[in-house]
Amino acid sequence: MHMERYLRLIAGFFILLSLLLYVVHSKWWLLFTAFVGLNLLQSAFTNWCPMMTFLKYLGVKSCEEEAQKRQ
């Protein structure tokens, strides 16, 4: 799997987790949902988010890097 898929997977998981925690624990978990949403929004304009740095550290390749490797 490449970085872009991991990012969507992790963002979706965090959103669903925070909504579950909102339902069973506290309304303040919606702030975490908003944080994830804002990160997704800014990454659409900058092509960077904090999770990308972490995934690169773990050695996950982006779509572009995998495409170059195949050529």
N, CA, C, O and CB atoms as a CASP TS submission, in Angstrom:
PFRMAT TS
TARGET T0000
AUTHOR 0000-0000-0000
METHOD Language model
MODEL 1
PARENT N/A
ATOM      1  N   MET     1       0.846  -1.183   0.000  1.00  0.00           N
ATOM      2  CA  MET     1       0.000   0.000   0.000  1.00  0.00           C
ATOM      3  C   MET     1       0.890   1.244   0.000  1.00  0.00           C
ATOM      4  O   MET     1       1.990   1.232   0.551  1.00  0.00           O
ATOM      5  CB  MET     1      -0.962  -0.001   1.226  1.00  0.00           C
ATOM      6  N   HIS     2       0.410   2.290  -0.611  1.00  0.00           N
ATOM      7  CA  HIS     2       1.199   3.508  -0.668  1.00  0.00           C
ATOM      8  C   HIS     2       0.664   4.550   0.317  1.00  0.00           C
ATOM      9  O   HIS     2      -0.390   4.372   0.926  1.00  0.00           O
ATOM     10  CB  HIS     2       1.203   4.072  -2.093  1.00  0.00           C
ATOM     11  N   MET     3       1.420   5.640   0.454  1.00  0.00           N
ATOM     12  CA  MET     3       1.162   6.631   1.492  1.00  0.00           C
ATOM     13  C   MET     3      -0.241   7.232   1.397  1.00  0.00           C
ATOM     14  O   MET     3      -0.908   7.418   2.415  1.00  0.00           O
ATOM     15  CB  MET     3       2.193   7.732   1.414  1.00  0.00           C
ATOM     16  N   GLU     4      -0.684   7.532   0.188  1.00  0.00           N
ATOM     17  CA  GLU     4      -1.991   8.172   0.030  1.00  0.00           C
ATOM     18  C   GLU     4      -3.117   7.276   0.543  1.00  0.00           C
ATOM     19  O   GLU     4      -4.077   7.766   1.137  1.00  0.00           O
ATOM     20  CB  GLU     4      -2.234   8.526  -1.439  1.00  0.00           C
ATOM     21  N   ARG     5      -3.006   5.988   0.320  1.00  0.00           N
ATOM     22  CA  ARG     5      -4.023   5.061   0.845  1.00  0.00           C
ATOM     23  C   ARG     5      -3.949   4.973   2.367  1.00  0.00           C
ATOM     24  O   ARG     5      -4.977   4.965   3.044  1.00  0.00           O
ATOM     25  CB  ARG     5      -3.845   3.659   0.228  1.00  0.00           C
ATOM     26  N   TYR     6      -2.741   4.906   2.893  1.00  0.00           N
ATOM     27  CA  TYR     6      -2.593   4.891   4.351  1.00  0.00           C
ATOM     28  C   TYR     6      -3.194   6.142   4.979  1.00  0.00           C
ATOM     29  O   TYR     6      -3.856   6.067   6.014  1.00  0.00           O
ATOM     30  CB  TYR     6      -1.117   4.771   4.737  1.00  0.00           C
ATOM     31  N   LEU     7      -2.959   7.301   4.345  1.00  0.00           N
ATOM     32  CA  LEU     7      -3.502   8.545   4.889  1.00  0.00           C
ATOM     33  C   LEU     7      -5.026   8.512   4.952  1.00  0.00           C
ATOM     34  O   LEU     7      -5.617   8.899   5.960  1.00  0.00           O
ATOM     35  CB  LEU     7      -3.042   9.734   4.049  1.00  0.00           C
ATOM     36  N   ARG     8      -5.662   8.052   3.876  1.00  0.00           N
ATOM     37  CA  ARG     8      -7.125   7.963   3.880  1.00  0.00           C
ATOM     38  C   ARG     8      -7.611   6.950   4.906  1.00  0.00           C
ATOM     39  O   ARG     8      -8.603   7.188   5.595  1.00  0.00           O
ATOM     40  CB  ARG     8      -7.644   7.585   2.489  1.00  0.00           C
ATOM     41  N   LEU     9      -6.916   5.824   5.012  1.00  0.00           N
ATOM     42  CA  LEU     9      -7.280   4.793   5.992  1.00  0.00           C
ATOM     43  C   LEU     9      -7.182   5.322   7.415  1.00  0.00           C
ATOM     44  O   LEU     9      -8.102   5.137   8.212  1.00  0.00           O
ATOM     45  CB  LEU     9      -6.384   3.564   5.833  1.00  0.00           C
ATOM     46  N   ILE    10      -6.091   5.969   7.734  1.00  0.00           N
ATOM     47  CA  ILE    10      -5.865   6.485   9.085  1.00  0.00           C
ATOM     48  C   ILE    10      -6.842   7.611   9.403  1.00  0.00           C
ATOM     49  O   ILE    10      -7.396   7.649  10.502  1.00  0.00           O
ATOM     50  CB  ILE    10      -4.418   6.980   9.239  1.00  0.00           C
ATOM     51  N   ALA    11      -7.063   8.531   8.459  1.00  0.00           N
ATOM     52  CA  ALA    11      -8.002   9.636   8.692  1.00  0.00           C
ATOM     53  C   ALA    11      -9.409   9.097   8.924  1.00  0.00           C
ATOM     54  O   ALA    11     -10.093   9.545   9.844  1.00  0.00           O
ATOM     55  CB  ALA    11      -7.998  10.618   7.498  1.00  0.00           C
ATOM     56  N   GLY    12      -9.846   8.155   8.118  1.00  0.00           N
ATOM     57  CA  GLY    12     -11.169   7.563   8.309  1.00  0.00           C
ATOM     58  C   GLY    12     -11.297   6.863   9.638  1.00  0.00           C
ATOM     59  O   GLY    12     -12.324   6.976  10.308  1.00  0.00           O
ATOM     60  N   PHE    13     -10.251   6.132  10.033  1.00  0.00           N
ATOM     61  CA  PHE    13     -10.265   5.454  11.326  1.00  0.00           C
ATOM     62  C   PHE    13     -10.344   6.453  12.476  1.00  0.00           C
ATOM     63  O   PHE    13     -11.123   6.265  13.411  1.00  0.00           O
ATOM     64  CB  PHE    13      -9.024   4.579  11.478  1.00  0.00           C
ATOM     65  N   PHE    14      -9.536   7.518  12.410  1.00  0.00           N
ATOM     66  CA  PHE    14      -9.563   8.531  13.469  1.00  0.00           C
ATOM     67  C   PHE    14     -10.917   9.222  13.580  1.00  0.00           C
ATOM     68  O   PHE    14     -11.395   9.490  14.683  1.00  0.00           O
ATOM     69  CB  PHE    14      -8.485   9.567  13.223  1.00  0.00           C
ATOM     70  N   ILE    15     -11.531   9.508  12.440  1.00  0.00           N
ATOM     71  CA  ILE    15     -12.839  10.156  12.472  1.00  0.00           C
ATOM     72  C   ILE    15     -13.876   9.239  13.098  1.00  0.00           C
ATOM     73  O   ILE    15     -14.635   9.665  13.968  1.00  0.00           O
ATOM     74  CB  ILE    15     -13.274  10.563  11.062  1.00  0.00           C
ATOM     75  N   LEU    16     -13.917   7.979  12.663  1.00  0.00           N
ATOM     76  CA  LEU    16     -14.886   7.042  13.237  1.00  0.00           C
ATOM     77  C   LEU    16     -14.625   6.794  14.714  1.00  0.00           C
ATOM     78  O   LEU    16     -15.567   6.703  15.501  1.00  0.00           O
ATOM     79  CB  LEU    16     -14.854   5.722  12.481  1.00  0.00           C
ATOM     80  N   LEU    17     -13.352   6.683  15.102  1.00  0.00           N
ATOM     81  CA  LEU    17     -13.015   6.495  16.508  1.00  0.00           C
ATOM     82  C   LEU    17     -13.450   7.681  17.351  1.00  0.00           C
ATOM     83  O   LEU    17     -14.010   7.507  18.433  1.00  0.00           O
ATOM     84  CB  LEU    17     -11.524   6.268  16.666  1.00  0.00           C
ATOM     85  N   SER    18     -13.195   8.882  16.859  1.00  0.00           N
ATOM     86  CA  SER    18     -13.574  10.062  17.642  1.00  0.00           C
ATOM     87  C   SER    18     -15.091  10.196  17.743  1.00  0.00           C
ATOM     88  O   SER    18     -15.598  10.654  18.767  1.00  0.00           O
ATOM     89  CB  SER    18     -12.977  11.330  17.018  1.00  0.00           C
ATOM     90  N   LEU    19     -15.820   9.809  16.711  1.00  0.00           N
ATOM     91  CA  LEU    19     -17.278   9.834  16.800  1.00  0.00           C
ATOM     92  C   LEU    19     -17.793   8.796  17.792  1.00  0.00           C
ATOM     93  O   LEU    19     -18.749   9.058  18.522  1.00  0.00           O
ATOM     94  CB  LEU    19     -17.896   9.594  15.423  1.00  0.00           C
ATOM     95  N   LEU    20     -17.172   7.629  17.823  1.00  0.00           N
ATOM     96  CA  LEU    20     -17.542   6.616  18.813  1.00  0.00           C
ATOM     97  C   LEU    20     -17.255   7.120  20.223  1.00  0.00           C
ATOM     98  O   LEU    20     -18.076   6.947  21.123  1.00  0.00           O
ATOM     99  CB  LEU    20     -16.784   5.300  18.551  1.00  0.00           C
ATOM    100  N   LEU    21     -16.092   7.743  20.418  1.00  0.00           N
ATOM    101  CA  LEU    21     -15.761   8.277  21.735  1.00  0.00           C
ATOM    102  C   LEU    21     -16.691   9.425  22.130  1.00  0.00           C
ATOM    103  O   LEU    21     -16.984   9.609  23.311  1.00  0.00           O
ATOM    104  CB  LEU    21     -14.312   8.751  21.758  1.00  0.00           C
ATOM    105  N   TYR    22     -17.151  10.188  21.154  1.00  0.00           N
ATOM    106  CA  TYR    22     -18.146  11.237  21.414  1.00  0.00           C
ATOM    107  C   TYR    22     -19.430  10.615  21.969  1.00  0.00           C
ATOM    108  O   TYR    22     -20.002  11.110  22.940  1.00  0.00           O
ATOM    109  CB  TYR    22     -18.450  12.043  20.116  1.00  0.00           C
ATOM    110  N   VAL    23     -19.868   9.534  21.345  1.00  0.00           N
ATOM    111  CA  VAL    23     -21.123   8.901  21.749  1.00  0.00           C
ATOM    112  C   VAL    23     -21.009   8.272  23.133  1.00  0.00           C
ATOM    113  O   VAL    23     -21.932   8.396  23.938  1.00  0.00           O
ATOM    114  CB  VAL    23     -21.535   7.841  20.728  1.00  0.00           C
ATOM    115  N   VAL    24     -19.902   7.603  23.426  1.00  0.00           N
ATOM    116  CA  VAL    24     -19.803   6.860  24.687  1.00  0.00           C
ATOM    117  C   VAL    24     -19.109   7.625  25.807  1.00  0.00           C
ATOM    118  O   VAL    24     -19.198   7.227  26.968  1.00  0.00           O
ATOM    119  CB  VAL    24     -19.075   5.581  24.453  1.00  0.00           C
ATOM    120  N   HIS    25     -18.421   8.714  25.480  1.00  0.00           N
ATOM    121  CA  HIS    25     -17.635   9.355  26.534  1.00  0.00           C
ATOM    122  C   HIS    25     -17.956  10.838  26.721  1.00  0.00           C
ATOM    123  O   HIS    25     -18.511  11.229  27.747  1.00  0.00           O
ATOM    124  CB  HIS    25     -16.175   9.199  26.233  1.00  0.00           C
ATOM    125  N   SER    26     -17.605  11.670  25.725  1.00  0.00           N
ATOM    126  CA  SER    26     -17.714  13.112  25.915  1.00  0.00           C
ATOM    127  C   SER    26     -17.848  13.831  24.577  1.00  0.00           C
ATOM    128  O   SER    26     -17.304  13.394  23.563  1.00  0.00           O
ATOM    129  CB  SER    26     -16.500  13.643  26.679  1.00  0.00           C
ATOM    130  N   LYS    27     -18.577  14.935  24.594  1.00  0.00           N
ATOM    131  CA  LYS    27     -18.741  15.737  23.381  1.00  0.00           C
ATOM    132  C   LYS    27     -17.437  16.393  22.950  1.00  0.00           C
ATOM    133  O   LYS    27     -17.326  16.819  21.801  1.00  0.00           O
ATOM    134  CB  LYS    27     -19.802  16.802  23.597  1.00  0.00           C
ATOM    135  N   TRP    28     -16.465  16.486  23.819  1.00  0.00           N
ATOM    136  CA  TRP    28     -15.193  17.130  23.498  1.00  0.00           C
ATOM    137  C   TRP    28     -14.391  16.355  22.460  1.00  0.00           C
ATOM    138  O   TRP    28     -13.463  16.901  21.865  1.00  0.00           O
ATOM    139  CB  TRP    28     -14.369  17.296  24.753  1.00  0.00           C
ATOM    140  N   TRP    29     -14.734  15.098  22.238  1.00  0.00           N
ATOM    141  CA  TRP    29     -14.048  14.322  21.207  1.00  0.00           C
ATOM    142  C   TRP    29     -14.347  14.847  19.816  1.00  0.00           C
ATOM    143  O   TRP    29     -13.623  14.532  18.871  1.00  0.00           O
ATOM    144  CB  TRP    29     -14.441  12.862  21.300  1.00  0.00           C
ATOM    145  N   LEU    30     -15.402  15.644  19.669  1.00  0.00           N
ATOM    146  CA  LEU    30     -15.680  16.237  18.363  1.00  0.00           C
ATOM    147  C   LEU    30     -14.582  17.219  17.956  1.00  0.00           C
ATOM    148  O   LEU    30     -14.417  17.498  16.768  1.00  0.00           O
ATOM    149  CB  LEU    30     -17.038  16.944  18.380  1.00  0.00           C
ATOM    150  N   LEU    31     -13.839  17.740  18.913  1.00  0.00           N
ATOM    151  CA  LEU    31     -12.700  18.599  18.578  1.00  0.00           C
ATOM    152  C   LEU    31     -11.627  17.813  17.829  1.00  0.00           C
ATOM    153  O   LEU    31     -10.975  18.344  16.930  1.00  0.00           O
ATOM    154  CB  LEU    31     -12.106  19.224  19.850  1.00  0.00           C
ATOM    155  N   PHE    32     -11.450  16.568  18.196  1.00  0.00           N
ATOM    156  CA  PHE    32     -10.493  15.720  17.486  1.00  0.00           C
ATOM    157  C   PHE    32     -10.978  15.455  16.062  1.00  0.00           C
ATOM    158  O   PHE    32     -10.183  15.448  15.122  1.00  0.00           O
ATOM    159  CB  PHE    32     -10.281  14.387  18.242  1.00  0.00           C
ATOM    160  N   THR    33     -12.284  15.236  15.906  1.00  0.00           N
ATOM    161  CA  THR    33     -12.863  15.066  14.573  1.00  0.00           C
ATOM    162  C   THR    33     -12.597  16.311  13.730  1.00  0.00           C
ATOM    163  O   THR    33     -12.215  16.199  12.565  1.00  0.00           O
ATOM    164  CB  THR    33     -14.387  14.786  14.665  1.00  0.00           C
ATOM    165  N   ALA    34     -12.795  17.493  14.307  1.00  0.00           N
ATOM    166  CA  ALA    34     -12.545  18.738  13.599  1.00  0.00           C
ATOM    167  C   ALA    34     -11.064  18.881  13.250  1.00  0.00           C
ATOM    168  O   ALA    34     -10.733  19.352  12.162  1.00  0.00           O
ATOM    169  CB  ALA    34     -13.008  19.929  14.440  1.00  0.00           C
ATOM    170  N   PHE    35     -10.180  18.485  14.145  1.00  0.00           N
ATOM    171  CA  PHE    35      -8.742  18.544  13.899  1.00  0.00           C
ATOM    172  C   PHE    35      -8.359  17.693  12.695  1.00  0.00           C
ATOM    173  O   PHE    35      -7.591  18.133  11.839  1.00  0.00           O
ATOM    174  CB  PHE    35      -7.968  18.084  15.136  1.00  0.00           C
ATOM    175  N   VAL    36      -8.890  16.480  12.627  1.00  0.00           N
ATOM    176  CA  VAL    36      -8.600  15.602  11.489  1.00  0.00           C
ATOM    177  C   VAL    36      -9.145  16.217  10.203  1.00  0.00           C
ATOM    178  O   VAL    36      -8.474  16.199   9.172  1.00  0.00           O
ATOM    179  CB  VAL    36      -9.205  14.192  11.713  1.00  0.00           C
ATOM    180  N   GLY    37     -10.354  16.756  10.263  1.00  0.00           N
ATOM    181  CA  GLY    37     -10.943  17.394   9.095  1.00  0.00           C
ATOM    182  C   GLY    37     -10.142  18.591   8.619  1.00  0.00           C
ATOM    183  O   GLY    37      -9.950  18.773   7.417  1.00  0.00           O
ATOM    184  N   LEU    38      -9.672  19.409   9.550  1.00  0.00           N
ATOM    185  CA  LEU    38      -8.851  20.562   9.174  1.00  0.00           C
ATOM    186  C   LEU    38      -7.523  20.133   8.571  1.00  0.00           C
ATOM    187  O   LEU    38      -7.033  20.769   7.637  1.00  0.00           O
ATOM    188  CB  LEU    38      -8.604  21.452  10.384  1.00  0.00           C
ATOM    189  N   ASN    39      -6.936  19.068   9.090  1.00  0.00           N
ATOM    190  CA  ASN    39      -5.696  18.554   8.506  1.00  0.00           C
ATOM    191  C   ASN    39      -5.923  18.063   7.080  1.00  0.00           C
ATOM    192  O   ASN    39      -5.091  18.292   6.202  1.00  0.00           O
ATOM    193  CB  ASN    39      -5.128  17.418   9.368  1.00  0.00           C
ATOM    194  N   LEU    40      -7.045  17.390   6.850  1.00  0.00           N
ATOM    195  CA  LEU    40      -7.358  16.936   5.495  1.00  0.00           C
ATOM    196  C   LEU    40      -7.559  18.124   4.555  1.00  0.00           C
ATOM    197  O   LEU    40      -7.110  18.101   3.410  1.00  0.00           O
ATOM    198  CB  LEU    40      -8.614  16.047   5.503  1.00  0.00           C
ATOM    199  N   LEU    41      -8.225  19.141   5.039  1.00  0.00           N
ATOM    200  CA  LEU    41      -8.470  20.333   4.227  1.00  0.00           C
ATOM    201  C   LEU    41      -7.174  21.044   3.859  1.00  0.00           C
ATOM    202  O   LEU    41      -6.958  21.376   2.694  1.00  0.00           O
ATOM    203  CB  LEU    41      -9.392  21.291   4.966  1.00  0.00           C
ATOM    204  N   GLN    42      -6.313  21.279   4.843  1.00  0.00           N
ATOM    205  CA  GLN    42      -5.066  21.979   4.530  1.00  0.00           C
ATOM    206  C   GLN    42      -4.154  21.112   3.674  1.00  0.00           C
ATOM    207  O   GLN    42      -3.393  21.647   2.868  1.00  0.00           O
ATOM    208  CB  GLN    42      -4.345  22.389   5.817  1.00  0.00           C
ATOM    209  N   SER    43      -4.204  19.785   3.822  1.00  0.00           N
ATOM    210  CA  SER    43      -3.342  18.933   3.003  1.00  0.00           C
ATOM    211  C   SER    43      -3.773  18.949   1.535  1.00  0.00           C
ATOM    212  O   SER    43      -2.960  18.677   0.651  1.00  0.00           O
ATOM    213  CB  SER    43      -3.357  17.497   3.536  1.00  0.00           C
ATOM    214  N   ALA    44      -5.036  19.264   1.269  1.00  0.00           N
ATOM    215  CA  ALA    44      -5.488  19.381  -0.120  1.00  0.00           C
ATOM    216  C   ALA    44      -4.791  20.544  -0.822  1.00  0.00           C
ATOM    217  O   ALA    44      -4.583  20.501  -2.034  1.00  0.00           O
ATOM    218  CB  ALA    44      -7.015  19.567  -0.177  1.00  0.00           C
ATOM    219  N   PHE    45      -4.432  21.573  -0.074  1.00  0.00           N
ATOM    220  CA  PHE    45      -3.783  22.747  -0.655  1.00  0.00           C
ATOM    221  C   PHE    45      -2.263  22.676  -0.597  1.00  0.00           C
ATOM    222  O   PHE    45      -1.586  23.209  -1.476  1.00  0.00           O
ATOM    223  CB  PHE    45      -4.253  23.990   0.050  1.00  0.00           C
ATOM    224  N   THR    46      -1.719  22.027   0.426  1.00  0.00           N
ATOM    225  CA  THR    46      -0.270  22.023   0.617  1.00  0.00           C
ATOM    226  C   THR    46       0.393  20.699   0.253  1.00  0.00           C
ATOM    227  O   THR    46       1.618  20.631   0.145  1.00  0.00           O
ATOM    228  CB  THR    46       0.047  22.357   2.040  1.00  0.00           C
ATOM    229  N   ASN    47      -0.398  19.651   0.065  1.00  0.00           N
ATOM    230  CA  ASN    47       0.106  18.295  -0.195  1.00  0.00           C
ATOM    231  C   ASN    47       1.031  17.813   0.928  1.00  0.00           C
ATOM    232  O   ASN    47       1.998  17.096   0.673  1.00  0.00           O
ATOM    233  CB  ASN    47       0.852  18.255  -1.537  1.00  0.00           C
ATOM    234  N   TRP    48       0.735  18.203   2.146  1.00  0.00           N
ATOM    235  CA  TRP    48       1.493  17.767   3.320  1.00  0.00           C
ATOM    236  C   TRP    48       0.572  17.730   4.532  1.00  0.00           C
ATOM    237  O   TRP    48      -0.298  18.585   4.695  1.00  0.00           O
ATOM    238  CB  TRP    48       2.705  18.705   3.582  1.00  0.00           C
ATOM    239  N   CYS    49       0.775  16.741   5.365  1.00  0.00           N
ATOM    240  CA  CYS    49       0.104  16.697   6.661  1.00  0.00           C
ATOM    241  C   CYS    49       1.059  16.020   7.648  1.00  0.00           C
ATOM    242  O   CYS    49       1.987  15.334   7.221  1.00  0.00           O
ATOM    243  CB  CYS    49      -1.281  15.930   6.575  1.00  0.00           C
ATOM    244  N   PRO    50       0.854  16.198   8.946  1.00  0.00           N
ATOM    245  CA  PRO    50       1.774  15.619   9.924  1.00  0.00           C
ATOM    246  C   PRO    50       1.926  14.098   9.804  1.00  0.00           C
ATOM    247  O   PRO    50       3.009  13.565  10.050  1.00  0.00           O
ATOM    248  CB  PRO    50       1.306  15.961  11.308  1.00  0.00           C
ATOM    249  N   MET    51       0.873  13.411   9.436  1.00  0.00           N
ATOM    250  CA  MET    51       0.953  11.951   9.323  1.00  0.00           C
ATOM    251  C   MET    51       1.890  11.528   8.200  1.00  0.00           C
ATOM    252  O   MET    51       2.479  10.449   8.271  1.00  0.00           O
ATOM    253  CB  MET    51      -0.436  11.361   9.088  1.00  0.00           C
ATOM    254  N   MET    52       2.043  12.355   7.161  1.00  0.00           N
ATOM    255  CA  MET    52       2.963  12.029   6.072  1.00  0.00           C
ATOM    256  C   MET    52       4.400  11.935   6.580  1.00  0.00           C
ATOM    257  O   MET    52       5.153  11.053   6.169  1.00  0.00           O
ATOM    258  CB  MET    52       2.866  13.080   4.956  1.00  0.00           C
ATOM    259  N   THR    53       4.768  12.832   7.461  1.00  0.00           N
ATOM    260  CA  THR    53       6.113  12.803   8.031  1.00  0.00           C
ATOM    261  C   THR    53       6.340  11.503   8.794  1.00  0.00           C
ATOM    262  O   THR    53       7.391  10.874   8.666  1.00  0.00           O
ATOM    263  CB  THR    53       6.337  14.012   8.957  1.00  0.00           C
ATOM    264  N   PHE    54       5.357  11.109   9.583  1.00  0.00           N
ATOM    265  CA  PHE    54       5.454   9.873  10.357  1.00  0.00           C
ATOM    266  C   PHE    54       5.524   8.654   9.426  1.00  0.00           C
ATOM    267  O   PHE    54       6.334   7.755   9.652  1.00  0.00           O
ATOM    268  CB  PHE    54       4.251   9.745  11.318  1.00  0.00           C
ATOM    269  N   LEU    55       4.692   8.616   8.393  1.00  0.00           N
ATOM    270  CA  LEU    55       4.700   7.484   7.468  1.00  0.00           C
ATOM    271  C   LEU    55       6.008   7.408   6.689  1.00  0.00           C
ATOM    272  O   LEU    55       6.512   6.311   6.446  1.00  0.00           O
ATOM    273  CB  LEU    55       3.523   7.584   6.502  1.00  0.00           C
ATOM    274  N   LYS    56       6.568   8.552   6.291  1.00  0.00           N
ATOM    275  CA  LYS    56       7.872   8.551   5.615  1.00  0.00           C
ATOM    276  C   LYS    56       8.952   7.997   6.527  1.00  0.00           C
ATOM    277  O   LYS    56       9.831   7.257   6.085  1.00  0.00           O
ATOM    278  CB  LYS    56       8.247   9.970   5.158  1.00  0.00           C
ATOM    279  N   TYR    57       8.881   8.357   7.803  1.00  0.00           N
ATOM    280  CA  TYR    57       9.839   7.840   8.783  1.00  0.00           C
ATOM    281  C   TYR    57       9.749   6.320   8.867  1.00  0.00           C
ATOM    282  O   TYR    57      10.760   5.644   9.061  1.00  0.00           O
ATOM    283  CB  TYR    57       9.589   8.466  10.170  1.00  0.00           C
ATOM    284  N   LEU    58       8.532   5.780   8.722  1.00  0.00           N
ATOM    285  CA  LEU    58       8.334   4.331   8.764  1.00  0.00           C
ATOM    286  C   LEU    58       8.688   3.646   7.440  1.00  0.00           C
ATOM    287  O   LEU    58       8.666   2.419   7.351  1.00  0.00           O
ATOM    288  CB  LEU    58       6.895   4.022   9.125  1.00  0.00           C
ATOM    289  N   GLY    59       9.014   4.439   6.412  1.00  0.00           N
ATOM    290  CA  GLY    59       9.452   3.876   5.140  1.00  0.00           C
ATOM    291  C   GLY    59       8.353   3.658   4.118  1.00  0.00           C
ATOM    292  O   GLY    59       8.569   2.953   3.132  1.00  0.00           O
ATOM    293  N   VAL    60       7.192   4.236   4.322  1.00  0.00           N
ATOM    294  CA  VAL    60       6.093   4.092   3.371  1.00  0.00           C
ATOM    295  C   VAL    60       6.365   4.997   2.165  1.00  0.00           C
ATOM    296  O   VAL    60       6.699   6.171   2.326  1.00  0.00           O
ATOM    297  CB  VAL    60       4.719   4.444   4.040  1.00  0.00           C
ATOM    298  N   LYS    61       6.220   4.449   0.973  1.00  0.00           N
ATOM    299  CA  LYS    61       6.472   5.194  -0.264  1.00  0.00           C
ATOM    300  C   LYS    61       5.189   5.847  -0.766  1.00  0.00           C
ATOM    301  O   LYS    61       4.094   5.332  -0.543  1.00  0.00           O
ATOM    302  CB  LYS    61       7.057   4.266  -1.347  1.00  0.00           C
ATOM    303  N   SER    62       5.333   6.988  -1.449  1.00  0.00           N
ATOM    304  CA  SER    62       4.182   7.657  -2.054  1.00  0.00           C
ATOM    305  C   SER    62       3.873   7.008  -3.397  1.00  0.00           C
ATOM    306  O   SER    62       4.643   6.180  -3.884  1.00  0.00           O
ATOM    307  CB  SER    62       4.448   9.180  -2.226  1.00  0.00           C
ATOM    308  N   CYS    63       2.748   7.385  -3.993  1.00  0.00           N
ATOM    309  CA  CYS    63       2.371   6.881  -5.323  1.00  0.00           C
ATOM    310  C   CYS    63       3.449   7.199  -6.339  1.00  0.00           C
ATOM    311  O   CYS    63       3.825   6.347  -7.144  1.00  0.00           O
ATOM    312  CB  CYS    63       1.028   7.481  -5.775  1.00  0.00           C
ATOM    313  N   GLU    64       3.945   8.426  -6.301  1.00  0.00           N
ATOM    314  CA  GLU    64       4.962   8.852  -7.261  1.00  0.00           C
ATOM    315  C   GLU    64       6.243   8.042  -7.124  1.00  0.00           C
ATOM    316  O   GLU    64       6.838   7.647  -8.127  1.00  0.00           O
ATOM    317  CB  GLU    64       5.266  10.330  -7.083  1.00  0.00           C
ATOM    318  N   GLU    65       6.667   7.795  -5.902  1.00  0.00           N
ATOM    319  CA  GLU    65       7.888   7.018  -5.682  1.00  0.00           C
ATOM    320  C   GLU    65       7.717   5.584  -6.165  1.00  0.00           C
ATOM    321  O   GLU    65       8.650   5.006  -6.722  1.00  0.00           O
ATOM    322  CB  GLU    65       8.272   7.031  -4.198  1.00  0.00           C
ATOM    323  N   GLU    66       6.550   5.007  -5.963  1.00  0.00           N
ATOM    324  CA  GLU    66       6.307   3.645  -6.420  1.00  0.00           C
ATOM    325  C   GLU    66       6.241   3.592  -7.943  1.00  0.00           C
ATOM    326  O   GLU    66       6.712   2.625  -8.542  1.00  0.00           O
ATOM    327  CB  GLU    66       5.010   3.099  -5.812  1.00  0.00           C
ATOM    328  N   ALA    67       5.662   4.619  -8.585  1.00  0.00           N
ATOM    329  CA  ALA    67       5.578   4.664 -10.041  1.00  0.00           C
ATOM    330  C   ALA    67       6.981   4.790 -10.646  1.00  0.00           C
ATOM    331  O   ALA    67       7.276   4.154 -11.658  1.00  0.00           O
ATOM    332  CB  ALA    67       4.681   5.840 -10.498  1.00  0.00           C
ATOM    333  N   GLN    68       7.836   5.598 -10.039  1.00  0.00           N
ATOM    334  CA  GLN    68       9.208   5.743 -10.540  1.00  0.00           C
ATOM    335  C   GLN    68       9.986   4.449 -10.376  1.00  0.00           C
ATOM    336  O   GLN    68      10.828   4.116 -11.210  1.00  0.00           O
ATOM    337  CB  GLN    68       9.931   6.884  -9.811  1.00  0.00           C
ATOM    338  N   LYS    69       9.707   3.720  -9.306  1.00  0.00           N
ATOM    339  CA  LYS    69      10.403   2.455  -9.059  1.00  0.00           C
ATOM    340  C   LYS    69      10.035   1.426 -10.123  1.00  0.00           C
ATOM    341  O   LYS    69      10.863   0.589 -10.482  1.00  0.00           O
ATOM    342  CB  LYS    69      10.066   1.915  -7.654  1.00  0.00           C
ATOM    343  N   ARG    70       8.806   1.477 -10.630  1.00  0.00           N
ATOM    344  CA  ARG    70       8.345   0.507 -11.622  1.00  0.00           C
ATOM    345  C   ARG    70       8.915   0.775 -13.014  1.00  0.00           C
ATOM    346  O   ARG    70       8.971  -0.136 -13.840  1.00  0.00           O
ATOM    347  CB  ARG    70       6.834   0.514 -11.684  1.00  0.00           C
ATOM    348  N   GLN    71       9.334   1.998 -13.280  1.00  0.00           N
ATOM    349  CA  GLN    71       9.837   2.344 -14.617  1.00  0.00           C
ATOM    350  C   GLN    71      11.242   1.930 -14.832  1.00  0.00           C
ATOM    351  O   GLN    71      11.794   2.157 -15.909  1.00  0.00           O
ATOM    352  CB  GLN    71       9.730   3.795 -14.854  1.00  0.00           C
TER
END
